[in-house]
Amino acid sequence: MMVRVKVLAGSVSEQSLEVDDGSTYGDVLGQLELNPETVIIMVDGTPVPVDEVVSASYMEVLRVVSGGWSEVH
């Protein structure tokens, strides 16, 4: 199955990947060499778990950006 993947991380990139039947969204991240702990996978505007089997032909990958906490005095 062909899956279009849009990666949104500062810049935007989009590519198509061939994904084997039974592959998970985590497998797709592996093909893209992305750490699953640093991204959120979105399908139809809804987050999906990395261990879910790929069922959509289009997904977006959003990089999670975190910062430090500061206390205001």
C-alpha positions as CSV (number, residue, x, y, z in Angstrom):
1,M,0.0,0.0,0.0
2,M,1.2,3.5,-0.8
3,V,1.0,6.0,2.0
4,R,1.6,9.8,1.6
5,V,3.3,11.2,4.6
6,K,3.6,14.9,5.4
7,V,6.2,15.8,8.1
8,L,5.7,19.1,9.8
9,A,8.8,20.2,11.7
10,G,10.0,23.7,11.2
11,S,9.9,23.0,7.5
12,V,7.4,20.9,5.7
13,S,8.2,17.8,3.6
14,E,6.0,15.3,1.9
15,Q,6.7,11.9,0.4
16,S,5.1,8.7,-0.6
17,L,6.2,5.4,1.0
18,E,5.4,1.8,0.1
19,V,4.1,0.1,3.3
20,D,3.6,-3.6,3.7
21,D,0.2,-5.0,4.8
22,G,0.1,-5.2,8.6
23,S,2.7,-2.5,9.1
24,T,2.1,-0.1,12.0
25,Y,2.5,3.7,12.1
26,G,5.6,3.0,14.2
27,D,7.0,1.0,11.2
28,V,6.4,4.0,9.0
29,L,8.3,6.2,11.5
30,G,11.1,3.7,11.3
31,Q,11.3,4.1,7.5
32,L,11.5,7.8,8.0
33,E,14.1,7.4,10.7
34,L,12.0,9.4,13.2
35,N,11.9,8.8,16.9
36,P,8.3,8.0,17.9
37,E,8.9,9.7,21.2
38,T,9.4,13.1,19.5
39,V,6.4,13.1,17.1
40,I,2.6,12.8,17.0
41,I,1.0,10.9,14.1
42,M,-2.3,12.4,12.9
43,V,-4.8,10.7,10.6
44,D,-7.9,12.8,9.6
45,G,-7.0,15.3,12.3
46,T,-7.0,12.7,15.1
47,P,-3.8,11.4,16.8
48,V,-3.2,7.6,16.4
49,P,-1.0,5.3,18.4
50,V,2.3,4.1,16.9
51,D,1.3,0.5,17.4
52,E,-1.9,0.8,15.3
53,V,-1.9,-0.9,11.9
54,V,-1.7,1.6,9.0
55,S,-5.2,1.9,7.5
56,A,-5.0,5.4,5.9
57,S,-3.3,6.4,2.7
58,Y,-2.4,9.8,4.1
59,M,-0.9,10.8,7.5
60,E,0.8,13.8,9.0
61,V,3.7,13.6,11.4
62,L,4.0,16.6,13.8
63,R,7.2,17.0,15.7
64,V,6.7,17.7,19.4
65,V,8.5,20.8,20.7
66,S,9.0,21.2,24.4
67,G,10.7,23.8,26.4
68,G,11.7,24.4,29.9
69,W,9.6,25.7,32.7
70,S,10.4,29.0,34.3
71,E,9.0,30.5,37.5
72,V,8.0,34.1,37.4
73,H,8.8,36.0,40.6
